[in-house]
Amino acid sequence: MLQRLRHAEIMRRVRLSGATSVRDLASQLGVSPSTIRRDLEVLDRDGTLRRVRGGALLLDDGASVDADADADRPFAEVAVVDEQDKEAVAARAAELVSDGEVLLLDIGTTTMRLARRLRGRRVTVVTSSLAVLDVLRSDPEVELLLLGGMVRRPYHSLVGVLTEAALSQVVADRVFLGVSGVRPDGQLVDTTLAEVPLKRAMIAAAGQVVLLVDRHKFPGTGALRVCGPDDIDVIVTNEGADEATLRTCATAGAEVLLA
């Protein structure tokens, strides 16, 4: 395919979804990832789209779109949605933790609630969440490691190549992971291109992967795949979560704990 035709097709796909990945574009257009990366660099220089690590975002009237369903909903607003369900999930998840463990805490309002339940525990917490930092920063018992990176203000998190590089040095006993949703086939999906590589890196860095999702995320929204159900060891959710989806995840090997 000629370069100008590839560029037109790339822009068509980015406009349709708001964001796309190098891997998906390479597969869809039948070219190598390195070719797609060069194409995205050209389109970024031209001001046609915004090149980000792992893919590209749509530009709208010269400004980048965050491709995040929660971008228009500040963290504090999201935190009070389905509050009781999230609190129950966090409480059940805290029961899995033993003193002396190294824990990776993903971003999100449920992991923030879990952090509150880790106060006073002799654990090490590694996180890219500024909300978790706020909860644990003054606790003398918890050893707290904050991953570096670019601040994503709407959702109180750190993202980017520095965060990913720091994660490559981490070996954790378990990660408590959040996602935007779980599809009926058990696929975990998210809405934010910048967060997906970090979630995958957290999965790779942990001995056990614990998914924290309240019942309303069965199914949830998200066009970007994080991982499959076979990558998850434990799912902590509420009574009332879609039973068929939970059975699919259990068949793939995940232990389901209901809060």
C-alpha positions as CSV (number, residue, x, y, z in Angstrom):
1,M,0.0,0.0,0.0
2,L,1.3,3.5,-0.9
3,Q,2.3,5.7,2.0
4,R,-0.4,8.3,1.2
5,L,-3.1,5.6,1.1
6,R,-1.8,4.2,4.4
7,H,-2.0,7.7,6.0
8,A,-5.5,8.2,4.8
9,E,-6.6,4.8,6.2
10,I,-4.8,5.4,9.5
11,M,-6.7,8.7,9.9
12,R,-10.0,7.1,9.0
13,R,-9.5,4.5,11.7
14,V,-8.3,7.0,14.3
15,R,-11.4,9.2,13.6
16,L,-13.7,6.2,14.1
17,S,-12.3,5.2,17.4
18,G,-10.5,8.4,18.8
19,A,-7.4,6.3,19.5
20,T,-5.6,3.3,18.1
21,S,-2.5,1.2,18.7
22,V,0.5,0.5,16.5
23,R,-0.1,-3.3,16.8
24,D,-3.7,-3.0,15.6
25,L,-2.8,-0.7,12.7
26,A,0.0,-3.0,11.6
27,S,-2.3,-6.0,11.6
28,Q,-5.2,-4.2,9.9
29,L,-3.0,-2.7,7.1
30,G,-0.7,-5.7,6.6
31,V,2.5,-3.8,7.3
32,S,5.2,-4.0,10.0
33,P,4.9,-2.1,13.3
34,S,8.0,-0.1,12.4
35,T,6.3,1.1,9.2
36,I,3.3,2.2,11.2
37,R,5.5,4.0,13.7
38,R,7.2,6.0,10.9
39,D,3.7,6.8,9.5
40,L,2.5,8.1,12.9
41,E,5.6,10.2,13.3
42,V,5.0,11.9,10.0
43,L,1.3,12.5,10.8
44,D,2.2,13.8,14.2
45,R,4.7,16.3,12.7
46,D,2.1,17.4,10.2
47,G,-0.3,18.1,13.1
48,T,-2.8,15.5,11.8
49,L,-2.9,13.3,14.9
50,R,-1.0,13.0,18.2
51,R,1.6,10.3,18.4
52,V,1.8,8.6,21.9
53,R,3.7,5.6,23.1
54,G,2.1,2.5,21.5
55,G,-0.3,4.3,19.2
56,A,-2.0,7.6,18.4
57,L,-4.8,9.9,19.5
58,L,-7.1,12.0,17.4
59,L,-6.6,15.8,17.4
60,D,-9.8,17.9,17.6
61,D,-9.4,21.5,16.4
62,G,-5.8,21.4,17.3
63,A,-6.2,19.9,20.8
64,S,-5.7,16.3,21.7
65,V,-8.5,14.1,22.9
66,D,-7.8,12.0,25.9
67,A,-9.8,9.1,24.7
68,D,-11.0,8.5,28.3
69,A,-14.6,7.9,29.2
70,D,-13.8,9.5,32.6
71,A,-11.9,12.5,31.3
72,D,-15.0,14.7,31.7
73,R,-15.7,13.2,35.1
74,P,-13.2,14.2,37.8
75,F,-11.8,11.6,40.1
76,A,-13.8,12.9,43.1
77,E,-17.0,12.5,41.1
78,V,-16.2,9.0,39.9
79,A,-15.2,8.0,43.5
80,V,-18.8,8.4,44.8
81,V,-20.4,6.3,42.0
82,D,-21.5,2.9,43.2
83,E,-19.7,3.7,46.5
84,Q,-21.0,0.8,48.6
85,D,-20.1,-1.8,46.0
86,K,-16.6,-0.4,45.6
87,E,-16.1,-0.4,49.4
88,A,-17.2,-4.0,49.7
89,V,-14.8,-5.1,47.0
90,A,-11.9,-3.2,48.7
91,A,-12.7,-4.8,52.0
92,R,-12.7,-8.3,50.5
93,A,-9.5,-7.6,48.7
94,A,-7.8,-6.4,51.9
95,E,-8.4,-9.9,53.4
96,L,-6.0,-11.4,50.8
97,V,-3.0,-9.3,52.0
98,S,-0.4,-10.7,54.4
99,D,2.1,-8.7,56.3
100,G,5.5,-8.4,54.5
101,E,4.0,-8.5,51.0
102,V,5.0,-6.2,48.1
103,L,1.8,-5.0,46.5
104,L,1.2,-3.2,43.2
105,L,-1.8,-0.9,43.3
106,D,-3.3,0.2,40.0
107,I,-5.0,3.6,39.6
108,G,-8.7,3.9,40.3
109,T,-11.2,4.7,43.0
110,T,-11.5,1.1,44.2
111,T,-7.8,0.7,44.7
112,M,-7.8,4.0,46.6
113,R,-10.3,2.4,49.0
114,L,-8.2,-0.7,49.3
115,A,-5.2,1.6,50.2
116,R,-7.2,3.0,53.1
117,R,-7.6,-0.6,54.4
118,L,-3.9,-1.1,54.2
119,R,-3.1,1.7,56.7
120,G,-1.1,0.4,59.6
121,R,-0.1,-2.8,57.8
122,R,3.6,-3.8,57.4
123,V,3.5,-4.0,53.6
124,T,5.2,-2.4,50.7
125,V,2.9,-0.6,48.2
126,V,4.1,0.3,44.7
127,T,1.8,2.5,42.7
128,S,1.2,5.0,39.9
129,S,-1.8,6.4,41.7
130,L,-1.6,9.8,43.3
131,A,-4.8,9.0,45.2
132,V,-3.1,6.0,46.8
133,L,-0.1,8.3,47.6
134,D,-2.5,10.7,49.3
135,V,-4.0,7.9,51.4
136,L,-0.7,6.3,52.5
137,R,1.9,9.1,52.5
138,S,1.8,9.7,56.2
139,D,1.6,6.1,57.3
140,P,4.9,5.0,59.1
141,E,4.1,1.3,58.7
142,V,3.6,1.2,55.0
143,E,6.7,1.4,52.8
144,L,5.5,3.4,49.8
145,L,7.1,3.5,46.4
146,L,5.7,6.0,43.8
147,L,6.4,5.2,40.2
148,G,7.6,8.3,38.2
149,G,6.0,9.7,35.1
150,M,3.8,12.4,33.6
151,V,0.8,13.5,35.7
152,R,-2.6,12.7,34.3
153,R,-4.5,15.2,36.3
154,P,-8.1,14.2,35.7
155,Y,-7.6,10.8,37.1
156,H,-4.8,11.4,39.7
157,S,-2.3,9.1,38.0
158,L,1.2,8.9,36.5
159,V,1.7,7.6,33.0
160,G,4.2,7.4,30.2
161,V,7.6,6.0,29.4
162,L,9.1,6.8,32.8
163,T,6.3,4.9,34.6
164,E,6.8,1.9,32.3
165,A,10.5,2.0,32.8
166,A,10.1,2.1,36.6
167,L,7.7,-0.9,36.5
168,S,10.3,-3.0,34.6
169,Q,12.3,-2.9,37.9
170,V,9.5,-4.1,40.1
171,V,8.9,-7.6,41.4
172,A,5.6,-7.7,43.4
173,D,3.8,-10.5,45.2
174,R,0.5,-9.4,43.8
175,V,-1.1,-6.6,41.8
176,F,-4.6,-5.2,42.5
177,L,-5.8,-4.2,39.0
178,G,-8.7,-2.1,37.8
179,V,-10.2,-1.9,34.4
180,S,-13.2,-0.2,32.7
181,G,-15.0,-3.4,32.1
182,V,-15.1,-7.2,31.6
183,R,-16.7,-8.3,28.3
184,P,-19.0,-11.4,28.2
185,D,-16.1,-13.4,26.7
186,G,-13.9,-12.5,29.7
187,Q,-11.7,-10.0,27.9
188,L,-10.6,-7.1,30.2
189,V,-11.0,-3.7,28.5
190,D,-10.2,-0.1,29.2
191,T,-10.9,3.3,27.8
192,T,-7.5,5.0,28.1
193,L,-4.6,4.3,25.7
194,A,-2.0,5.7,28.1
195,E,-3.0,3.4,30.9
196,V,-3.2,0.1,29.1
197,P,0.5,-0.5,28.7
198,L,0.9,0.2,32.4
199,K,-1.7,-2.3,33.4
200,R,0.0,-4.9,31.2
201,A,3.4,-4.1,32.8
202,M,1.8,-4.4,36.2
203,I,0.5,-7.9,35.3
204,A,4.0,-8.9,34.1
205,A,5.6,-7.6,37.3
206,A,3.4,-9.5,39.8
207,G,3.2,-13.1,41.0
208,Q,-0.6,-12.9,41.4
209,V,-3.1,-10.8,39.5
210,V,-6.2,-9.7,41.5
211,L,-8.8,-7.9,39.5
212,L,-11.0,-5.4,41.5
213,V,-14.2,-4.7,39.7
214,D,-17.6,-3.9,41.1
215,R,-20.7,-5.6,39.6
216,H,-21.5,-2.7,37.3
217,K,-18.5,-3.4,35.2
218,F,-20.0,-6.7,33.8
219,P,-19.9,-5.6,31.1
220,G,-18.1,-2.3,31.1
221,T,-17.0,0.1,28.4
222,G,-13.6,0.2,26.7
223,A,-12.3,-0.4,23.2
224,L,-8.8,-1.3,24.3
225,R,-7.9,-4.8,25.4
226,V,-5.8,-5.1,28.6
227,C,-5.6,-8.9,28.8
228,G,-7.6,-12.1,28.6
229,P,-9.3,-13.9,31.5
230,D,-6.5,-16.5,31.6
231,D,-4.1,-13.7,32.8
232,I,-6.2,-13.2,35.9
233,D,-5.7,-15.3,39.1
234,V,-8.5,-13.8,41.3
235,I,-11.5,-11.6,40.6
236,V,-13.1,-9.7,43.5
237,T,-16.5,-8.4,42.7
238,N,-20.0,-8.1,44.2
239,E,-23.1,-10.3,44.3
240,G,-25.1,-9.5,41.2
241,A,-22.2,-9.4,38.8
242,D,-23.1,-11.2,35.5
243,E,-23.0,-14.9,36.3
244,A,-22.3,-16.0,32.7
245,T,-19.2,-13.8,32.5
246,L,-18.0,-14.9,35.8
247,R,-18.3,-18.6,34.7
248,T,-16.3,-17.8,31.6
249,C,-13.5,-16.3,33.8
250,A,-13.6,-19.2,36.2
251,T,-13.4,-21.6,33.3
252,A,-10.2,-19.8,32.2
253,G,-8.7,-20.3,35.7
254,A,-9.7,-17.3,37.7
255,E,-10.9,-17.7,41.3
256,V,-14.0,-15.6,41.9
257,L,-14.6,-14.0,45.3
258,L,-17.9,-12.2,45.9
259,A,-18.0,-9.3,48.4
